[in-house]
Amino acid sequence: MRNFFCFSLALVAGIAHAEAPPAAPRLQPSQLAIVINDAEPNSIEVGEYYRQAHAIPVANVVHVNIPNRPRKLSADQFAQLKERIDAQLTPGIQAVLMVWSAPYAVECNAITSAYTLGYDGAQCSKTCGPGKPSTYFNSNVQQPFTQMGMRLSMLLPVDFVDEAKAVVDRGTVIGFSVPTASAYYLTTSEGARNSRAAFFPPAGVVRQRKLTIKNLKADVLEGAQDIMVYQTGVAKVAKLDTLRFLPGALADHLTSFGGDLQGTAQMSSQRWLEAGATASYGTVSEPCNYWQKFPNSTVLLRRYLAGMTALEAYWGSVAWPAQGLFIGDPLAAPYATYRR
């Protein structure tokens, strides 16, 4: 693990000081499948709204039936669900969006990671142990299924239809005039949750993207109106109602159970979407504070500024993602040049 850490530290240190990276090809709507739970009316309505908003081909819509909205699936239940999904996909599909709020876990794994990487039962024997490295981490792979046999996945929560549609609306803003925005990185008083602070990009201005990077030593961000990225480390994030997130904004907090969308012990990552972010991340089981189990801030920012989608940027920023749930609009790409 030491060698992996040193390699990643050197890699991130190198890209942290670069100017805005060149534009990269990104995931296209025709390469994304939408998975709808026919047992949940909200999933049906939001799934069709998403399809139309992003011009997803009708042939890319997958139907499954998951009654009773369970938070967690067993490994066997998940294997059956994945088989039903995969049977409806064509080879050109590179990524999958699950349109529902639950299930979001498979035993100790997040459902998105279990789908993309396969269920990792070994992680569940010791959730605080090191994770299995993702070969997609910080990669330049453009077609993950074609090149690696890996379909990236994300979940769009649909507890409230209007809020889910608002996330979609924010995610459809592509190729607009680059806004003046800020990326906020907070080192907080909750020491154990600052494990990735060493990877916060250095303060400064990325001129080509009109983005100002701000590093703060604070427990809370209040009143900011230009947020494109907000990353922090606390169990519960205060003052979200005072903030304005720009379309396509990414936001997450390093804590143990951010991916437990229906849990109450800590803040759910779904609160970020409700506050105005477009995509987020959180773990569904106790990961301990390995930075590798959370989005690496510099890798995430570099990928997003290069024009990648939220799905590609987030997935490529997590080294050990088995316990991590990716949520929001996968096709959000505010720094991309529009093309279909």
HELIX and SHEET records of a PDB file:
HELIX    1   1 ARG A    2  ALA A   16  1                                  15    
HELIX    2   2 PRO A   29  GLN A   31  5                                   3    
HELIX    3   3 PRO A   41  ALA A   53  1                                  13    
HELIX    4   4 VAL A   58  ASN A   60  5                                   3    
HELIX    5   5 ALA A   75  ASP A   86  1                                  12    
HELIX    6   6 ILE A  111  LEU A  117  1                                   7    
HELIX    7   7 GLY A  121  SER A  125  1                                   5    
HELIX    8   8 PRO A  144  MET A  148  1                                   5    
HELIX    9   9 VAL A  161  GLY A  171  1                                  11    
HELIX   10  10 GLY A  191  ASN A  194  5                                   4    
HELIX   11  11 ALA A  197  PHE A  199  5                                   3    
HELIX   12  12 ARG A  207  ARG A  209  5                                   3    
HELIX   13  13 LEU A  240  THR A  242  5                                   3    
HELIX   14  14 GLN A  270  ALA A  275  1                                   6    
HELIX   15  15 TRP A  291  LYS A  293  5                                   3    
HELIX   16  16 SER A  297  LEU A  305  1                                   9    
HELIX   17  17 ALA A  310  TRP A  315  1                                   6    
SHEET    1   A 4 VAL A  61  VAL A  64  0                                        
SHEET    2   A 4 LEU A  32  ASN A  37  1                                        
SHEET    3   A 4 ALA A  95  VAL A  99  1                                        
SHEET    4   A 4 LEU A 152  LEU A 156  1                                        
SHEET    1   B 3 LYS A  72  LEU A  73  0                                        
SHEET    2   B 3 ALA A 105  VAL A 106  1                                        
SHEET    3   B 3 ASN A 109  ALA A 110 -1                                        
SHEET    1   C 5 GLY A 204  VAL A 206  0                                        
SHEET    2   C 5 LEU A 211  LYS A 217 -1                                        
SHEET    3   C 5 ALA A 181  THR A 187  1                                        
SHEET    4   C 5 ILE A 227  THR A 232  1                                        
SHEET    5   C 5 PHE A 245  HIS A 253  1                                        
SHEET    1   D 2 ALA A 279  THR A 283  0                                        
SHEET    2   D 2 GLY A 324  GLY A 328 -1                                        
END                                                                             
